[in-house]
Amino acid sequence: MKILVVDDEKTIRETLKEILEDEGYQVFTEEMGSRVLQKVREVKPDLIILDLFLPGTSGMDVLEKLNREGLTDKIPVIIVSGHGTVETAVRAMKLKAFDFIEKPIKYEKLLSVINEAVKRKTKGTENRCDYSNLPLRQAKEAFEKDYIITVLRKFNGDLKKSANFMEIDISNLYRKLNKYGINQ
């Protein structure tokens, strides 16, 4: 399996490359957002790890381009950022990012998310709903359910941390879990 790591920090690129190669992945790296699409066409990665803050073209701009070209339906994109906000995470998920991981990266968490992405890809299932094919109310609900599941995964099912991250009270989170049939 081929992974493309996009980060402007050389030490992060090298560390991720070493860790992922030890796990048996073939790893390619890129530091400039403006060269990512070209690199994707050359390498044809199975997964992309994308930093949001890149020189020139930002990681969010890269994600938008990947999504516009339909590549996020085929290639899971894991966003990493040391300066992420709830709004940034929501925007990334709307652009079909597979997951959002905060820096400093916990490598066990990253490997877990990569394994989940690989499982979903090999099963041939899409990781996100195409909201544009749904009426607005259904699209909002489908997105909210995907978002809640993703945040819960991010915090390993910790409801208190998830509610805090989503900036809602925990009783509201319980109601949403029941509404969408999300088991905890």
DAFEN-V465435 format. One line per field, one symbol per residue. ss: DSSP state (~ for helix, > for strand, _ for the rest). burial: + if it has 24 or more other C-alpha atoms within 12 Angstrom, else -. A space follows every 10 residues. Layout:
ss: ???
burial: ???
This chain:
ss: _>>>>>___~ ~~~~~~~~~~ ~~___>>>>> __~~~~~~~~ ~~~___>>>> >_______~~ ~~~~~~~~__ ~~~__>>>>> >____~~~~~ ~~~~____>> >>____~~~~ ~~~~~~~~~~ ~~~_______ ~~~__~~~~~ ~~~~~~~~~~ ~~~~____~~ ~~~~~~___~ ~~~~~~~~~~ ____
burial: ++++++++-- -++--++--+ ----++++++ +++++++-++ ----++++++ ++++--++++ +++++++--- ++++++++++ +--+---+++ ++++++++++ ++--+----+ +-++++++-- +-----++++ ---------- -+++++++++ +++++---+- -++-++---- --+--++--- ----
